[in-house]
Amino acid sequence: MQRAVLVALLLTFSVAQADVKLPGTQVSYKLRADSFSGENASMLFVDALEDPSGKTYVAFVCDLGTPYARFYSQAALGRVGDAPMTYVRADQGTRRAVTGRVRDDLKTGKASVLDTTSASTAVLMRAFMSARTVAVRIERLNMAALTLTFPSAGFIKGWQAIRNCD
């Protein structure tokens, strides 16, 4: 009986799920399971206020039970491999440095994704869980800095919906 429930649950999560938008927020999520391991591969997205198209956002991606934050932008973030100085500030608090590397967006081919480290992901998660807004500033090399604002309303509910990456 337990095996049948587990198989049904895995089939539910392995089918490509559409994004679920949390009403009245900038937060959405997608439930997924890794096709090989069956581990949680769900994603949580928070859209930036500066881009109403929804193409600039931060994603928290579950990878074998560990979340990783990635910033996706319509604008280029530098060259592939760049490690731009990046800062996060929860509400009006002290800014904290986060680290990551620029890579190509697999859909657009533009160098517009910033993958952060696990330590930086932890900083970002604490900010989203404790603040009303999270501001991020990416000091792009040889370009103007990019400042993004993310409202955190709905983040905790979305995080619970993806089962805390467990």
DRENDO-1510 file (C-alpha; in Angstrom, 1 decimal, always signed):
<recs>
REC; n; res; u; v; w
REC; 1; MET; +0.0; +0.0; +0.0 .
REC; 2; GLN; +2.8; +2.5; +0.9 .
REC; 3; ARG; +4.6; +1.6; -2.3 .
REC; 4; ALA; +1.5; +2.4; -4.4 .
REC; 5; VAL; +1.1; +5.8; -2.6 .
REC; 6; LEU; +4.8; +6.6; -3.2 .
REC; 7; VAL; +4.6; +5.6; -6.9 .
REC; 8; ALA; +1.5; +7.8; -7.3 .
REC; 9; LEU; +3.2; +10.7; -5.6 .
REC; 10; LEU; +6.3; +10.4; -7.8 .
REC; 11; LEU; +4.2; +10.3; -10.9 .
REC; 12; THR; +2.4; +13.4; -9.8 .
REC; 13; PHE; +5.6; +15.3; -9.4 .
REC; 14; SER; +7.5; +13.9; -12.4 .
REC; 15; VAL; +4.9; +15.2; -14.8 .
REC; 16; ALA; +5.7; +18.7; -15.9 .
REC; 17; GLN; +3.6; +21.0; -13.7 .
REC; 18; ALA; +2.6; +24.5; -14.6 .
REC; 19; ASP; +3.6; +27.4; -12.5 .
REC; 20; VAL; +1.2; +28.1; -9.6 .
REC; 21; LYS; +0.9; +31.8; -8.9 .
REC; 22; LEU; +0.0; +32.9; -5.4 .
REC; 23; PRO; -2.7; +35.5; -5.7 .
REC; 24; GLY; -1.9; +39.0; -4.7 .
REC; 25; THR; +1.9; +38.4; -4.7 .
REC; 26; GLN; +4.9; +38.3; -7.0 .
REC; 27; VAL; +5.5; +34.7; -6.0 .
REC; 28; SER; +4.9; +31.5; -8.0 .
REC; 29; TYR; +6.2; +28.0; -7.8 .
REC; 30; LYS; +6.6; +24.8; -9.8 .
REC; 31; LEU; +6.5; +21.4; -8.3 .
REC; 32; ARG; +8.9; +18.9; -9.9 .
REC; 33; ALA; +10.8; +15.8; -9.0 .
REC; 34; ASP; +14.1; +14.8; -10.5 .
REC; 35; SER; +13.4; +12.1; -13.1 .
REC; 36; PHE; +16.5; +10.1; -12.2 .
REC; 37; SER; +16.6; +10.3; -8.4 .
REC; 38; GLY; +13.0; +11.2; -7.5 .
REC; 39; GLU; +14.4; +14.0; -5.3 .
REC; 40; ASN; +12.6; +17.3; -5.0 .
REC; 41; ALA; +13.5; +19.5; -8.0 .
REC; 42; SER; +10.8; +22.1; -7.3 .
REC; 43; MET; +11.3; +25.9; -7.9 .
REC; 44; LEU; +10.1; +29.1; -6.3 .
REC; 45; PHE; +10.1; +32.3; -8.2 .
REC; 46; VAL; +9.8; +36.0; -7.0 .
REC; 47; ASP; +9.3; +38.6; -9.8 .
REC; 48; ALA; +11.1; +41.9; -9.6 .
REC; 49; LEU; +8.9; +45.0; -9.3 .
REC; 50; GLU; +11.0; +46.7; -12.0 .
REC; 51; ASP; +10.0; +44.3; -14.7 .
REC; 52; PRO; +6.2; +43.9; -15.1 .
REC; 53; SER; +6.8; +41.3; -17.9 .
REC; 54; GLY; +7.9; +38.7; -15.3 .
REC; 55; LYS; +11.2; +38.0; -17.1 .
REC; 56; THR; +13.3; +39.4; -14.3 .
REC; 57; TYR; +13.1; +37.3; -11.1 .
REC; 58; VAL; +14.9; +35.4; -8.5 .
REC; 59; ALA; +14.4; +31.6; -8.5 .
REC; 60; PHE; +15.1; +29.3; -5.6 .
REC; 61; VAL; +15.8; +25.9; -7.2 .
REC; 62; CYS; +15.8; +22.6; -5.2 .
REC; 63; ASP; +18.8; +20.4; -6.1 .
REC; 64; LEU; +19.0; +17.1; -4.2 .
REC; 65; GLY; +17.3; +18.7; -1.1 .
REC; 66; THR; +19.5; +21.9; -1.2 .
REC; 67; PRO; +18.1; +25.2; -2.5 .
REC; 68; TYR; +20.2; +27.4; -4.8 .
REC; 69; ALA; +19.2; +31.0; -5.7 .
REC; 70; ARG; +19.5; +32.3; -9.3 .
REC; 71; PHE; +18.8; +35.7; -10.6 .
REC; 72; TYR; +17.3; +35.9; -14.1 .
REC; 73; SER; +17.3; +39.3; -15.9 .
REC; 74; GLN; +16.1; +40.6; -19.2 .
REC; 75; ALA; +19.3; +42.7; -19.1 .
REC; 76; ALA; +22.8; +41.3; -19.6 .
REC; 77; LEU; +24.6; +40.8; -16.3 .
REC; 78; GLY; +28.1; +40.8; -17.8 .
REC; 79; ARG; +30.1; +38.1; -19.5 .
REC; 80; VAL; +29.9; +34.4; -18.8 .
REC; 81; GLY; +32.1; +33.6; -15.8 .
REC; 82; ASP; +32.0; +37.2; -14.3 .
REC; 83; ALA; +31.6; +37.4; -10.5 .
REC; 84; PRO; +30.0; +40.8; -10.1 .
REC; 85; MET; +29.8; +42.3; -6.6 .
REC; 86; THR; +26.3; +41.7; -5.5 .
REC; 87; TYR; +24.5; +43.1; -2.4 .
REC; 88; VAL; +21.2; +42.3; -0.7 .
REC; 89; ARG; +19.3; +44.4; +1.8 .
REC; 90; ALA; +16.3; +43.3; +3.7 .
REC; 91; ASP; +13.9; +46.2; +4.2 .
REC; 92; GLN; +16.1; +49.1; +5.3 .
REC; 93; GLY; +18.7; +47.0; +7.1 .
REC; 94; THR; +22.4; +46.6; +6.5 .
REC; 95; ARG; +23.5; +45.4; +3.1 .
REC; 96; ARG; +25.1; +42.0; +2.9 .
REC; 97; ALA; +27.4; +40.7; +0.1 .
REC; 98; VAL; +26.4; +37.7; -1.9 .
REC; 99; THR; +28.5; +35.9; -4.4 .
REC; 100; GLY; +27.8; +34.2; -7.7 .
REC; 101; ARG; +28.8; +33.8; -11.3 .
REC; 102; VAL; +27.2; +34.9; -14.5 .
REC; 103; ARG; +26.1; +32.3; -17.0 .
REC; 104; ASP; +24.1; +32.1; -20.2 .
REC; 105; ASP; +20.3; +31.7; -19.9 .
REC; 106; LEU; +19.6; +28.4; -21.5 .
REC; 107; LYS; +16.4; +29.8; -23.2 .
REC; 108; THR; +17.8; +33.1; -24.5 .
REC; 109; GLY; +21.5; +32.4; -24.8 .
REC; 110; LYS; +22.2; +35.8; -23.2 .
REC; 111; ALA; +24.6; +36.1; -20.2 .
REC; 112; SER; +21.7; +37.1; -18.0 .
REC; 113; VAL; +21.7; +34.6; -15.1 .
REC; 114; LEU; +23.6; +34.9; -11.9 .
REC; 115; ASP; +24.0; +31.6; -10.0 .
REC; 116; THR; +24.7; +32.2; -6.3 .
REC; 117; THR; +26.6; +30.0; -3.9 .
REC; 118; SER; +24.9; +27.9; -1.2 .
REC; 119; ALA; +26.1; +30.4; +1.5 .
REC; 120; SER; +24.7; +33.3; -0.5 .
REC; 121; THR; +21.5; +31.4; -1.0 .
REC; 122; ALA; +21.2; +31.1; +2.8 .
REC; 123; VAL; +21.6; +34.9; +3.1 .
REC; 124; LEU; +18.9; +35.5; +0.5 .
REC; 125; MET; +16.5; +33.0; +2.1 .
REC; 126; ARG; +16.8; +34.7; +5.5 .
REC; 127; ALA; +16.2; +38.1; +3.9 .
REC; 128; PHE; +13.0; +36.8; +2.1 .
REC; 129; MET; +11.7; +35.1; +5.2 .
REC; 130; SER; +12.2; +38.1; +7.5 .
REC; 131; ALA; +11.6; +41.2; +5.4 .
REC; 132; ARG; +8.7; +42.9; +3.5 .
REC; 133; THR; +11.0; +43.8; +0.6 .
REC; 134; VAL; +14.4; +42.6; -0.5 .
REC; 135; ALA; +16.6; +44.9; -2.6 .
REC; 136; VAL; +19.4; +43.4; -4.7 .
REC; 137; ARG; +22.2; +45.4; -6.4 .
REC; 138; ILE; +24.3; +43.7; -9.0 .
REC; 139; GLU; +27.5; +45.7; -9.8 .
REC; 140; ARG; +27.8; +44.6; -13.4 .
REC; 141; LEU; +31.4; +44.9; -14.8 .
REC; 142; ASN; +31.7; +47.7; -17.4 .
REC; 143; MET; +28.0; +48.5; -17.1 .
REC; 144; ALA; +25.7; +50.4; -14.9 .
REC; 145; ALA; +24.7; +48.7; -11.6 .
REC; 146; LEU; +21.3; +46.9; -11.7 .
REC; 147; THR; +19.1; +47.3; -8.7 .
REC; 148; LEU; +16.1; +45.1; -8.3 .
REC; 149; THR; +13.3; +45.1; -5.7 .
REC; 150; PHE; +11.5; +41.9; -4.6 .
REC; 151; PRO; +8.4; +42.0; -2.4 .
REC; 152; SER; +8.5; +38.9; -0.1 .
REC; 153; ALA; +4.8; +38.6; +0.5 .
REC; 154; GLY; +3.9; +35.0; -0.3 .
REC; 155; PHE; +7.5; +33.7; -0.1 .
REC; 156; ILE; +7.0; +31.6; +3.1 .
REC; 157; LYS; +3.7; +30.1; +1.7 .
REC; 158; GLY; +5.5; +29.3; -1.6 .
REC; 159; TRP; +8.5; +27.8; +0.3 .
REC; 160; GLN; +6.1; +25.6; +2.2 .
REC; 161; ALA; +4.3; +24.6; -1.0 .
REC; 162; ILE; +7.6; +23.2; -2.4 .
REC; 163; ARG; +8.2; +21.4; +0.9 .
REC; 164; ASN; +11.3; +23.4; +1.9 .
REC; 165; CYS; +13.2; +21.6; -0.8 .
REC; 166; ASP; +13.0; +18.3; +1.2 .
</recs>
